[in-house]
Amino acid sequence: MKKFYLSLLLILLHTLSNSQPVVGRTEETRDLYASAKKYLHAADYANAIMVFNQVIQLEPDNLIYRKELAKAYYQYGDLAKAERMIVPLLKQDEADEETFQLATKILAGMKKDEDAKDAINKGIQRYPNAGVLYLEKGNLLTDQKKFADAAKA
């Protein structure tokens, strides 16, 4: 019986460790990331943007940092910089549901409705069971006054 519980615990721990996104290869990047997230939660977008840029300098290939920076720019109101940060991420295999949702919000905010529609449809194609993407599509269609299509989404 002990072996069974030990095996179950190991499987659970393995599953949980593999499902967590990688947020830093070094202690410095993890600390900077945590600091940037604190600024973001406190609505101190200027400092969050500054720290996210520092983290990206240390780990330029980390998709999570780039997505968070795009989110900070979006919340700060700098949609042009948010777009420059998020659009290249849509081509990455690691792009998750939140990446597509954020891209749609940014592009819709810039009145690039066709690009927003393409982004959300690509996201739904990749993640057909992601309810948040259908919600975002419904919001996009509602903003475009396409109420029947929004209800279907």
ZAROKE-380600 format. One line per 3 residues: number of its first residue (from 0); their letters; for each residue x negated, y, z negated of N, C-alpha, C. Coordinates in pm, 1 decimal. Layout:
N
NUM = a = X/Y/Z/X/Y/Z/X/Y/Z | ...;
//
This chain:
153
0 = mkk = -82.7/-118.6/0.0/0.0/0.0/0.0/-87.5/125.5/0.0 | -199.3/122.4/-73.3/-289.8/237.1/-75.7/-343.1/266.5/63.3 | -375.4/161.6/137.0/-428.1/179.9/272.4/-325.0/246.8/362.2;
3 = fyl = -200.1/208.7/343.7/-93.9/269.1/423.5/-84.4/419.6/397.6 | -81.7/458.2/269.9/-71.6/599.9/235.8/-196.3/677.4/277.9 | -310.7/615.3/263.2/-434.0/679.7/306.7/-433.5/700.5/457.6;
6 = sll = -389.2/599.4/530.3/-380.9/610.9/676.6/-282.0/719.9/716.5 | -167.9/721.5/649.8/-66.8/823.5/678.5/-120.8/963.7/650.4 | -191.5/979.0/540.4/-249.9/1108.5/506.2/-353.8/1150.8/609.0;
9 = lil = -438.4/1059.0/651.0/-540.0/1091.4/751.3/-477.2/1130.7/884.8 | -374.3/1061.2/924.6/-305.1/1095.0/1049.9/-242.8/1233.3/1039.0 | -180.3/1262.0/926.6/-118.9/1392.9/906.3/-222.7/1503.5/910.0;
12 = lht = -332.5/1484.8/840.1/-438.6/1585.5/838.9/-499.1/1604.6/977.4 | -517.6/1497.4/1049.4/-572.2/1505.9/1185.5/-477.3/1583.5/1276.2 | -348.9/1553.7/1265.6/-248.9/1622.2/1347.1/-245.5/1771.5/1315.0;
15 = lsn = -245.9/1804.6/1187.3/-242.0/1945.1/1148.3/-367.2/2019.2/1190.9 | -481.6/1957.1/1179.0/-605.5/2025.4/1217.1/-613.1/2046.4/1366.8 | -557.8/1956.2/1445.1/-559.5/1971.1/1590.1/-454.6/2068.0/1639.9;
18 = sqp = -352.3/2094.3/1561.0/-246.5/2184.0/1607.2/-275.7/2329.8/1574.6 | -376.3/2356.9/1495.1/-409.1/2493.4/1459.1/-493.5/2558.9/1567.6 | -459.7/2680.1/1609.1/-541.0/2747.9/1708.9/-677.7/2784.5/1651.1;
21 = vvg = -775.0/2787.8/1737.2/-909.9/2822.0/1694.1/-919.4/2973.4/1682.9 | -949.1/3020.7/1564.1/-954.2/3165.2/1542.3/-1092.6/3213.7/1503.2 | -1192.9/3142.2/1538.9/-1327.3/3191.5/1514.6/-1427.7/3080.6/1495.0;
24 = rte = -1537.5/3095.2/1565.1/-1643.5/2995.4/1551.8/-1737.0/3028.5/1436.2 | -1735.5/3153.4/1393.5/-1824.0/3193.5/1284.6/-1741.6/3259.5/1174.9 | -1802.0/3268.0/1058.6/-1734.2/3333.2/947.0/-1711.2/3481.6/977.3;
27 = etr = -1806.2/3543.8/1045.7/-1793.1/3685.2/1080.4/-1670.6/3710.1/1167.8 | -1651.5/3626.9/1270.2/-1535.7/3647.3/1358.0/-1405.6/3616.5/1285.2 | -1406.3/3515.8/1199.4/-1284.3/3485.5/1122.5/-1249.9/3600.4/1028.5;
30 = dly = -1351.5/3659.9/965.4/-1327.1/3773.4/876.0/-1276.8/3895.6/953.2 | -1338.1/3921.8/1068.4/-1293.7/4034.7/1150.4/-1150.8/4013.1/1199.6 | -1120.9/3891.4/1240.8/-985.9/3859.2/1287.0/-884.8/3882.3/1174.8;
33 = asa = -915.7/3835.2/1055.3/-825.5/3853.9/941.4/-806.8/4002.1/912.4 | -913.0/4079.2/922.4/-905.3/4223.3/900.0/-816.7/4289.6/1005.5 | -835.6/4250.9/1130.3/-754.7/4308.5/1238.3/-607.0/4274.6/1219.7;
36 = kky = -577.3/4151.1/1177.9/-438.4/4111.7/1154.9/-377.1/4194.1/1040.6 | -457.1/4223.1/937.0/-406.8/4306.0/827.4/-372.2/4446.1/877.2 | -459.2/4502.2/960.0/-430.2/4633.8/1017.7/-303.2/4628.1/1102.5;
39 = lha = -289.4/4522.6/1179.4/-172.3/4507.7/1265.7/-44.4/4500.1/1182.1 | -47.0/4421.7/1075.4/70.7/4409.1/988.6/102.5/4538.8/915.1 | 0.7/4621.2/893.0/20.9/4749.6/826.2/55.2/4860.4/925.1;
42 = ady = 72.9/4824.1/1052.2/103.9/4920.1/1159.5/-7.7/5022.0/1179.1 | -129.8/4986.1/1144.1/-247.3/5069.3/1169.2/-309.3/5019.7/1300.5 | -243.1/5054.3/1409.8/-278.5/4998.7/1540.2/-415.1/5044.0/1589.5;
45 = ana = -453.3/5166.6/1562.2/-583.6/5215.8/1608.5/-697.2/5132.6/1549.6 | -690.3/5106.2/1419.6/-794.3/5024.4/1356.9/-785.5/4879.1/1401.2 | -665.1/4827.5/1418.9/-648.9/4690.1/1466.8/-712.9/4675.1/1604.5;
48 = imv = -688.5/4771.2/1692.2/-745.9/4768.2/1826.9/-897.7/4772.6/1820.1 | -951.1/4858.3/1735.0/-1095.9/4869.9/1721.2/-1157.5/4736.9/1675.3 | -1096.6/4674.4/1576.0/-1152.2/4549.8/1522.0/-1133.8/4434.3/1621.3;
51 = fnq = -1017.8/4427.0/1687.0/-999.4/4322.2/1788.3/-1103.1/4335.9/1900.1 | -1134.5/4458.2/1939.0/-1238.8/4477.7/2040.2/-1374.4/4428.2/1990.4 | -1404.1/4447.8/1862.9/-1529.2/4396.7/1806.9/-1533.1/4243.8/1810.9;
54 = viq = -1421.6/4182.8/1774.5/-1415.4/4036.2/1773.7/-1431.3/3982.0/1915.8 | -1370.0/4048.4/2012.1/-1380.2/4003.8/2151.2/-1523.2/4015.4/2201.1 | -1596.5/4114.5/2154.0/-1737.8/4126.2/2190.2/-1816.3/4004.0/2141.5;
57 = lep = -1778.6/3952.4/2024.9/-1847.6/3836.7/1968.5/-1805.0/3704.9/2032.7 | -1676.5/3694.0/2067.8/-1624.0/3572.5/2130.3/-1534.1/3611.9/2247.8 | -1594.4/3646.2/2361.2/-1516.9/3698.4/2473.8/-1421.0/3597.7/2538.9;
60 = dnl = -1440.0/3470.6/2517.1/-1354.6/3371.0/2582.1/-1236.7/3326.6/2497.2 | -1219.4/3383.6/2379.6/-1112.7/3340.3/2290.8/-980.9/3405.9/2330.8 | -889.8/3325.0/2378.9/-759.9/3372.8/2426.7/-677.8/3436.6/2315.0;
63 = iyr = -689.3/3384.9/2195.3/-610.5/3436.5/2083.3/-643.3/3582.6/2056.6 | -770.9/3616.9/2057.6/-811.0/3755.2/2031.6/-758.5/3849.1/2139.0 | -766.1/3805.8/2262.5/-718.9/3890.0/2373.1/-567.6/3909.7/2367.1;
66 = kel = -495.7/3804.3/2332.5/-350.5/3814.7/2318.8/-314.6/3909.8/2204.4 | -384.6/3897.1/2092.9/-358.3/3985.1/1978.6/-392.1/4130.3/2012.0 | -498.3/4151.7/2089.0/-532.6/4288.0/2130.2/-423.7/4344.3/2221.3;
69 = aka = -373.9/4263.2/2312.9/-264.3/4308.1/2399.6/-142.1/4344.5/2316.1 | -113.5/4263.4/2213.5/-0.4/4291.5/2124.7/-21.7/4423.8/2050.7 | -144.0/4447.8/2005.5/-174.5/4572.6/1935.2/-156.6/4692.8/2028.4;
72 = yyq = -206.4/4681.2/2151.4/-187.5/4789.9/2248.3/-39.2/4812.2/2275.8 | 37.2/4705.3/2289.1/181.0/4715.1/2314.3/249.6/4788.2/2198.9 | 218.5/4747.5/2077.0/281.4/4810.5/1961.3/235.6/4954.7/1943.4;
75 = ygd = 115.1/4984.5/1985.2/61.3/5120.1/1978.9/125.4/5209.3/2085.1 | 177.1/5145.7/2191.0/242.3/5220.4/2298.0/155.8/5240.4/2420.7 | 37.8/5179.7/2423.5/-51.8/5191.3/2539.2/-28.2/5071.3/2630.4;
78 = lak = 78.7/5081.5/2709.7/120.8/4968.8/2792.7/22.5/4937.7/2904.9 | -46.2/5038.4/2956.0/-142.3/5015.0/3064.6/-257.4/4925.6/3015.9 | -309.5/4955.0/2898.5/-417.4/4871.3/2843.9/-364.1/4734.5/2803.9;
81 = aer = -242.8/4729.3/2752.5/-182.0/4601.0/2717.1/-166.9/4513.8/2841.5 | -124.6/4575.0/2951.3/-109.6/4500.2/3076.3/-244.2/4447.2/3125.0 | -347.4/4533.0/3122.0/-480.7/4489.1/3166.4/-533.2/4373.3/3082.3;
84 = miv = -491.8/4366.7/2958.5/-538.4/4260.7/2870.4/-458.1/4132.1/2888.6 | -326.5/4142.2/2907.6/-240.2/4023.3/2904.7/-228.4/3952.9/3039.7 | -225.3/4026.5/3149.3/-200.8/3964.7/3279.8/-304.1/3857.2/3315.1;
87 = pll = -434.0/3879.5/3293.3/-529.5/3771.6/3323.7/-508.5/3646.4/3238.3 | -450.9/3661.8/3121.1/-428.7/3546.7/3033.7/-322.2/3452.6/3087.6 | -231.7/3504.6/3169.8/-124.0/3421.1/3222.9/-176.4/3311.1/3314.1;
90 = kqd = -294.5/3329.0/3368.1/-354.3/3229.6/3457.7/-429.8/3120.8/3381.8 | -448.9/3141.4/3253.2/-524.9/3046.3/3172.6/-438.3/2926.3/3133.7 | -499.7/2808.6/3131.3/-428.0/2688.4/3088.1/-385.2/2697.6/2942.3;
93 = ead = -459.7/2773.5/2861.7/-430.8/2784.7/2719.1/-319.7/2884.4/2688.6 | -268.6/2953.1/2789.0/-161.8/3051.5/2765.6/-41.2/2981.0/2704.7 | 4.1/3032.0/2590.9/116.3/2970.4/2521.2/244.4/3049.5/2546.3;
96 = eet = 351.6/3005.6/2480.6/481.2/3070.9/2499.2/475.3/3218.2/2462.3 | 405.5/3248.5/2353.4/396.7/3387.5/2308.0/326.3/3475.4/2410.9 | 228.7/3419.3/2481.2/157.6/3495.1/2584.1/253.9/3537.9/2694.2;
99 = fql = 336.7/3445.3/2739.3/433.9/3477.3/2844.7/541.5/3573.2/2794.2 | 584.1/3554.9/2671.0/683.4/3644.9/2613.6/628.8/3786.4/2603.3 | 506.8/3799.6/2552.5/444.9/3930.5/2537.8/422.6/3996.4/2673.2;
102 = atk = 377.2/3919.3/2769.6/355.5/3973.9/2904.0/486.3/4027.6/2961.4 | 594.1/3954.6/2940.9/724.4/3998.6/2991.2/766.2/4129.8/2926.1 | 746.4/4141.5/2795.1/782.0/4265.3/2725.1/698.6/4383.0/2776.5;
105 = ila = 569.7/4358.5/2794.9/480.8/4465.5/2841.1/520.1/4509.7/2980.9 | 537.1/4414.1/3070.8/569.7/4447.0/3210.0/707.2/4511.8/3221.4 | 802.4/4465.5/3143.5/935.5/4527.0/3144.5/928.3/4669.1/3089.5;
108 = gmk = 846.3/4688.7/2987.5/828.6/4822.6/2931.4/767.9/4920.5/3030.8 | 691.6/4866.7/3126.2/630.7/4950.0/3230.2/721.7/4963.0/3352.7 | 841.6/4907.0/3341.9/940.0/4908.4/3451.1/891.8/4828.7/3572.3;
111 = kde = 809.8/4727.6/3547.7/764.9/4635.9/3653.0/850.6/4510.1/3642.5 | 978.7/4527.0/3679.2/1077.7/4422.5/3657.5/1046.7/4293.4/3733.2 | 999.2/4303.5/3854.8/967.5/4182.4/3931.9/850.6/4106.9/3871.0;
114 = dak = 748.7/4180.3/3826.1/634.5/4116.4/3760.6/677.2/4052.0/3628.9 | 765.8/4119.9/3556.3/816.8/4065.6/3430.7/896.8/3937.9/3456.8 | 977.5/3942.4/3561.5/1057.4/3825.1/3598.4/966.7/3708.9/3637.7;
117 = dai = 861.5/3736.7/3713.0/767.0/3631.6/3751.8/698.2/3572.7/3629.2 | 658.6/3658.2/3536.0/588.8/3612.3/3415.8/678.3/3520.9/3333.0 | 803.1/3561.5/3311.7/890.8/3480.2/3226.8/927.5/3350.5/3296.7;
120 = nkg = 945.3/3355.0/3428.0/977.9/3231.5/3500.4/860.4/3133.4/3500.0 | 738.1/3184.4/3510.7/620.8/3097.0/3501.2/611.4/3035.9/3361.9 | 642.1/3115.8/3262.6/640.8/3065.0/3126.1/743.6/2955.5/3104.9;
123 = iqr = 863.6/2976.8/3156.4/969.5/2875.4/3143.2/933.8/2750.0/3222.8 | 871.2/2768.2/3336.4/829.0/2652.6/3415.8/726.0/2569.9/3337.9 | 634.0/2637.8/3270.6/530.3/2567.5/3194.3/585.1/2511.2/3063.2;
126 = ypn = 676.7/2585.5/2998.8/732.3/2545.7/2869.6/885.5/2543.7/2878.2 | 942.0/2442.1/2943.3/1087.0/2440.9/2966.7/1171.6/2426.8/2839.9 | 1112.7/2389.9/2728.8/1188.5/2373.9/2604.4/1166.2/2488.5/2505.7;
129 = agv = 1100.8/2595.0/2549.7/1070.4/2707.9/2461.3/1187.7/2805.2/2458.9 | 1266.0/2797.1/2353.5/1383.4/2882.7/2341.4/1350.5/3030.7/2342.8 | 1234.5/3067.2/2287.4/1195.7/3208.0/2282.4/1181.1/3266.3/2423.4;
132 = lyl = 1141.2/3184.4/2518.3/1127.6/3233.7/2656.1/1263.9/3255.5/2720.8 | 1359.4/3168.8/2692.2/1494.4/3189.0/2744.1/1557.3/3313.3/2681.5 | 1529.8/3334.6/2553.6/1577.4/3456.4/2487.6/1518.7/3579.7/2554.8;
135 = ekg = 1388.8/3575.5/2580.7/1323.1/3689.9/2645.3/1378.3/3712.6/2785.5 | 1406.0/3604.2/2856.8/1464.6/3617.3/2990.8/1603.2/3680.0/2980.9 | 1679.4/3638.5/2882.2/1811.6/3697.9/2860.7/1801.5/3845.5/2828.6;
138 = nll = 1703.5/3883.1/2745.7/1683.1/4025.3/2713.2/1645.0/4104.9/2837.8 | 1556.5/4047.6/2918.6/1513.8/4114.4/3041.8/1633.6/4135.8/3134.6 | 1713.5/4033.0/3152.1/1829.9/4044.0/3240.7/1935.7/4139.7/3184.0;
141 = tdq = 1949.0/4142.3/3053.1/2042.1/4236.3/2990.8/1997.3/4379.4/3016.0 | 1867.8/4404.0/3001.4/1814.4/4538.3/3028.9/1837.3/4579.4/3173.6 | 1841.8/4481.1/3263.1/1865.0/4508.2/3405.4/2014.5/4510.8/3439.3;
144 = kkf = 2097.9/4501.0/3336.6/2244.7/4502.5/3350.8/2297.7/4383.4/3430.6 | 2227.0/4272.6/3424.6/2269.5/4148.7/3490.3/2324.3/4057.3/3381.0 | 2442.0/4091.9/3333.3/2497.3/4029.3/3214.1/2534.4/3883.2/3234.4;
147 = ada = 2586.2/3846.5/3348.5/2623.4/3706.8/3373.9/2499.7/3617.7/3374.1 | 2394.0/3665.8/3441.8/2268.9/3588.8/3444.2/2206.1/3582.8/3305.2 | 2218.5/3691.1/3229.9/2163.7/3695.5/3094.3/2232.7/3591.8/3007.0;
150 = aka = 2364.0/3579.8/3022.9/2439.2/3482.6/2943.0/2394.9/3339.4/2977.3 | 2367.1/3314.2/3103.8/2319.1/3181.7/3143.5/2183.5/3151.4/3082.4 | 2098.3/3251.8/3075.9/1962.7/3232.7/3020.3/1972.0/3200.1/2873.3;
//
